[in-house]
Amino acid sequence: MAYDETLAHRIRQLLAARPDMAEKKMFGGIGFLLHGNMACGVIRDTLIVRVGPERYEESLELPHALVFDMTGRAMKGWITVSAEGYASSHDLEHWLELGVGFAKTLPPKS
C-alpha cells in the first residue's frame, strides 16, 4: 500500500461537495488539488497539508503537526500530520480547511 486508502476516502468524503477539487497520484501517494494547486495529500499514513508560508510556523505548533521533509530539506508552507492529529472527523476537517483555504489564494493552473 503506497498510501492509506482509508484516509484518502475520508478526505474524498469531506471534499465531495467541492466540484473544483481533483485528485492526482503523486510522490507515491495522492494529492487533492483545487484548480490545479495542491491543498492536501496522503503519503503512506501521513496527511500532508499545504498551509502556506504565513501559517507555517503557527501550524507547526499544533499537536501532531510536523515539518514536511521528503528530500532532506523542510518544505516551508507544507506540514505533515500524524494519524493522531486527524483521527476525528472534526480534526481532519480542520486540516483540510487550512489546505483548501491556502489553495484558494493561488491563481488557477491551466
C-alpha positions in Angstrom: 0.0 0.0 0.0 1.6 3.2 -1.2 -0.8 5.4 0.8 -3.6 5.0 3.3 -6.7 4.3 1.2 -9.0 4.8 4.3 -7.6 8.3 4.9 -7.9 9.2 1.2 -11.5 8.0 1.3 -12.2 10.2 4.4 -10.8 13.2 2.6 -12.9 12.5 -0.5 -16.0 12.4 1.6 -15.2 15.7 3.2 -14.3 17.4 -0.1 -17.1 15.8 -2.1 -19.2 19.0 -2.1 -16.4 20.8 -3.9 -16.7 20.2 -7.6 -13.5 22.3 -8.1 -11.3 19.6 -6.4 -9.4 16.9 -8.3 -7.2 14.0 -7.3 -3.8 13.2 -8.7 -1.4 10.4 -7.8 2.0 11.8 -6.9 5.0 11.2 -4.8 3.9 7.6 -4.2 0.7 8.9 -2.7 -2.3 11.0 -3.7 -2.8 14.7 -3.8 -6.0 16.7 -3.7 -5.9 19.8 -5.8 -8.1 22.9 -6.0 -7.9 24.5 -9.5 -4.7 22.6 -10.1 -3.0 23.7 -6.8 -2.3 21.1 -4.2 -4.2 21.6 -1.0 -3.5 18.4 0.8 -2.5 14.8 0.2 -1.7 11.4 1.7 1.7 9.7 1.6 1.7 6.3 3.4 -0.3 7.0 6.6 0.6 10.7 6.8 -1.6 13.6 6.0 0.1 16.4 4.1 -1.3 19.9 4.3 -0.3 23.0 2.3 -0.8 25.7 4.9 1.3 28.4 3.1 4.2 30.5 4.4 2.0 32.8 6.5 0.5 30.0 8.6 3.5 27.6 8.5 5.0 28.4 12.0 1.7 28.6 13.8 0.6 25.3 12.2 3.8 23.6 13.4 2.8 24.5 17.0 -0.4 22.5 16.7 -0.5 19.0 18.2 0.7 16.2 15.8 1.9 18.6 13.2 5.5 18.1 11.9 7.8 19.5 9.3 7.3 18.1 5.8 10.6 16.8 4.6 10.9 14.4 1.7 14.3 15.4 0.4 16.4 16.3 3.5 15.1 19.9 3.3 12.0 21.1 5.0 9.3 22.3 2.6 8.2 25.7 4.0 4.5 26.2 3.8 3.8 22.4 4.0 3.3 20.3 7.1 2.6 16.7 7.8 0.1 15.5 10.4 0.4 12.2 12.2 -2.5 9.8 12.5 -3.4 11.0 16.0 -3.9 14.5 14.6 -6.6 13.5 12.1 -8.3 10.7 13.9 -11.5 12.5 14.5 -13.6 13.9 11.6 -13.5 17.3 13.2 -9.7 17.3 13.3 -9.4 16.1 9.7 -11.9 18.7 8.6 -9.8 21.4 10.3 -6.7 20.4 8.5 -8.5 20.2 5.1 -9.9 23.7 5.7 -6.4 25.1 6.2 -5.2 23.4 3.0 -8.1 24.4 0.8 -8.1 27.9 2.4 -4.5 28.4 1.2 -5.1 26.8 -2.2 -7.9 29.3 -2.8 -5.4 32.2 -2.6 -3.4 30.8 -5.5 -4.2 31.5 -9.2 -5.7 28.6 -11.0 -3.4 26.4 -13.1 -4.4 25.6 -16.6 
